[in-house]
């Protein structure tokens, strides 16, 4: 399993709320769309209230184990739109501070947004 984290920060001076799944499209080296992410199945997402400078995160998941019936594709970046928000943003993939890409052998899926940087419910 490969998981990337999409982290958003509230840079306004007021509390804002985010609820749901990001809309994510995987892009190839030239910026062409090659795969659309689907929301993972599970309970309905809960709203996350972000104070000024607060963060929330969602996971983008795939698998890099090839399956004879499914071709693998190199994803170099994502086009991301936040739920119920304006224009999409181009997001490059970094690992340990270096530009990189992921080998996606299965469709992309996304988790809902959660408070914090771990893309998981806070316990």
Sine and cosine of phi, psi and omega as CSV:
sin_phi,cos_phi,sin_psi,cos_psi,sin_omega,cos_omega
0.00,0.00,0.72,-0.69,0.10,-0.99
-0.93,-0.36,0.71,-0.71,0.06,-1.00
-0.70,-0.71,0.77,-0.63,0.13,-0.99
-0.95,-0.32,0.49,-0.87,0.01,-1.00
-0.94,-0.34,0.76,-0.65,0.09,-1.00
-0.98,-0.21,0.91,-0.41,-0.06,-1.00
-0.92,-0.39,0.78,-0.63,0.04,-1.00
-0.88,-0.47,0.53,-0.85,0.00,-1.00
-0.81,-0.59,0.67,-0.74,0.08,-1.00
-0.99,0.14,0.95,-0.30,-0.02,-1.00
-0.99,-0.12,0.11,0.99,0.04,-1.00
-1.00,0.09,0.10,-0.99,0.02,-1.00
-1.00,-0.06,0.10,1.00,-0.02,-1.00
-0.83,-0.56,0.38,-0.93,0.08,-1.00
-0.91,0.41,0.68,-0.74,0.12,-0.99
-0.79,-0.61,0.28,-0.96,-0.04,-1.00
-0.82,-0.57,0.61,-0.79,0.09,-1.00
-0.77,-0.64,0.65,-0.76,-0.06,-1.00
-0.53,-0.85,0.80,-0.60,0.08,-1.00
0.90,-0.44,-0.37,-0.93,-0.08,-1.00
-0.94,-0.34,0.58,-0.82,0.14,-0.99
-0.96,0.30,0.50,-0.86,0.13,-0.99
-1.00,-0.02,0.90,-0.44,-0.14,-0.99
-0.82,-0.57,0.73,-0.68,0.09,-1.00
-0.83,-0.55,0.80,-0.61,0.07,-1.00
-0.98,0.18,0.68,-0.73,-0.04,-1.00
-0.88,-0.47,0.54,-0.84,0.07,-1.00
-0.99,0.12,-0.11,-0.99,-0.06,-1.00
-0.85,0.52,-0.50,0.87,-0.03,-1.00
-1.00,-0.03,-0.01,1.00,-0.01,-1.00
1.00,0.01,0.18,0.98,0.03,-1.00
-1.00,0.09,0.64,-0.77,0.02,-1.00
-0.92,0.40,0.76,-0.65,0.02,-1.00
-0.82,-0.58,-0.33,0.94,0.07,-1.00
-0.35,-0.94,0.66,-0.75,0.01,-1.00
-0.99,-0.16,0.75,-0.66,0.05,-1.00
-0.98,0.19,0.50,-0.86,0.08,-1.00
-0.92,-0.40,0.58,-0.82,0.09,-1.00
-0.90,0.43,0.64,-0.77,0.07,-1.00
-0.92,0.38,0.43,-0.90,0.04,-1.00
-0.99,0.14,0.47,-0.88,0.01,-1.00
0.42,-0.91,-0.20,-0.98,-0.02,-1.00
-0.90,0.43,0.36,-0.93,0.03,-1.00
-0.87,0.50,0.67,-0.75,0.03,-1.00
-0.89,0.45,0.51,-0.86,0.04,-1.00
-0.97,-0.24,0.57,-0.82,0.04,-1.00
-0.88,0.48,0.58,-0.82,0.07,-1.00
-0.89,-0.46,0.88,-0.47,0.06,-1.00
-1.00,-0.01,0.82,-0.57,-0.04,-1.00
-0.94,-0.33,0.87,-0.50,0.11,-0.99
-0.95,0.31,0.18,-0.98,0.08,-1.00
-0.79,0.61,0.75,-0.66,-0.03,-1.00
0.94,0.35,0.12,0.99,0.07,-1.00
-0.96,0.28,0.39,-0.92,-0.02,-1.00
-0.83,-0.55,0.46,-0.89,0.15,-0.99
-0.71,-0.71,0.34,-0.94,-0.03,-1.00
-0.57,-0.82,0.44,-0.90,0.10,-1.00
-0.73,-0.69,0.45,-0.89,0.02,-1.00
-0.99,-0.17,0.55,-0.84,0.14,-0.99
-0.88,-0.47,0.86,-0.52,-0.16,-0.99
-0.82,-0.57,0.50,-0.86,0.14,-0.99
-0.36,-0.93,-0.12,-0.99,0.05,-1.00
-0.75,-0.66,0.59,-0.81,0.00,-1.00
-0.96,-0.29,0.28,0.96,0.07,-1.00
-1.00,-0.05,0.92,-0.40,-0.05,-1.00
-0.88,0.48,0.55,-0.83,0.09,-1.00
-0.84,-0.54,0.72,-0.69,-0.06,-1.00
-0.81,0.58,-0.45,0.89,-0.07,-1.00
-1.00,-0.05,-0.14,0.99,-0.07,-1.00
-0.78,-0.62,0.82,-0.58,0.03,-1.00
-0.97,0.26,0.57,-0.82,0.10,-1.00
-1.00,0.04,0.50,-0.87,0.01,-1.00
-0.71,-0.70,0.62,-0.78,0.08,-1.00
-0.99,0.14,0.85,-0.52,0.05,-1.00
-0.96,-0.27,0.86,-0.51,-0.06,-1.00
-0.98,-0.18,-0.37,0.93,0.01,-1.00
-0.29,-0.96,0.08,-1.00,-0.01,-1.00
-0.79,-0.62,0.51,-0.86,0.24,-0.97
-0.98,-0.22,0.85,-0.53,-0.14,-0.99
-0.81,-0.59,0.73,-0.68,0.15,-0.99
-0.83,-0.56,0.77,-0.64,0.03,-1.00
-0.96,0.29,0.46,-0.89,-0.01,-1.00
-0.88,0.48,0.73,-0.68,0.05,-1.00
0.83,0.56,0.54,0.84,0.00,-1.00
-0.81,-0.59,0.10,-1.00,-0.08,-1.00
-0.94,0.35,-0.62,-0.78,-0.20,-0.98
-0.88,0.48,0.39,-0.92,0.03,-1.00
-0.98,0.20,0.32,-0.95,0.01,-1.00
-0.85,-0.53,0.56,-0.83,0.08,-1.00
-1.00,0.03,0.82,-0.58,-0.07,-1.00
-0.84,-0.55,0.86,-0.51,0.04,-1.00
-1.00,0.07,0.31,-0.95,-0.05,-1.00
-0.98,-0.21,0.81,-0.58,0.03,-1.00
-0.85,-0.52,0.54,-0.84,0.16,-0.99
-0.67,-0.74,0.84,-0.55,-0.03,-1.00
0.79,0.61,0.66,0.75,0.07,-1.00
0.98,0.17,0.03,1.00,-0.03,-1.00
-0.93,-0.37,0.65,-0.76,0.13,-0.99
-0.87,0.48,0.65,-0.76,0.00,-1.00
-0.46,-0.89,-0.18,-0.98,0.08,-1.00
-0.59,-0.81,0.18,-0.98,0.07,-1.00
-0.85,-0.53,0.51,-0.86,0.09,-1.00
-1.00,-0.09,0.93,-0.36,-0.05,-1.00
-0.98,-0.22,0.94,-0.34,0.00,-1.00
-0.99,-0.16,-0.16,0.99,0.05,-1.00
-0.76,-0.65,0.30,-0.96,0.02,-1.00
-0.85,0.53,0.48,-0.88,0.09,-1.00
-0.96,0.29,0.54,-0.84,0.15,-0.99
-0.71,-0.71,0.35,-0.94,0.00,-1.00
-0.80,-0.60,0.51,-0.86,0.14,-0.99
-1.00,-0.08,0.28,-0.96,0.12,-0.99
-0.95,0.30,0.17,-0.98,0.08,-1.00
-0.97,0.26,0.66,-0.75,0.10,-0.99
-0.80,-0.60,0.38,-0.93,0.07,-1.00
-0.92,0.39,0.63,-0.78,0.02,-1.00
1.00,-0.05,-0.14,-0.99,-0.12,-0.99
-0.97,-0.24,0.06,1.00,-0.12,-0.99
-0.99,-0.12,-0.04,1.00,-0.04,-1.00
0.82,0.58,0.60,0.80,0.00,-1.00
-0.58,-0.82,0.40,-0.92,0.04,-1.00
-0.87,0.50,0.61,-0.79,0.07,-1.00
-0.99,0.13,0.74,-0.68,-0.02,-1.00
-0.95,-0.31,0.00,0.00,0.00,0.00
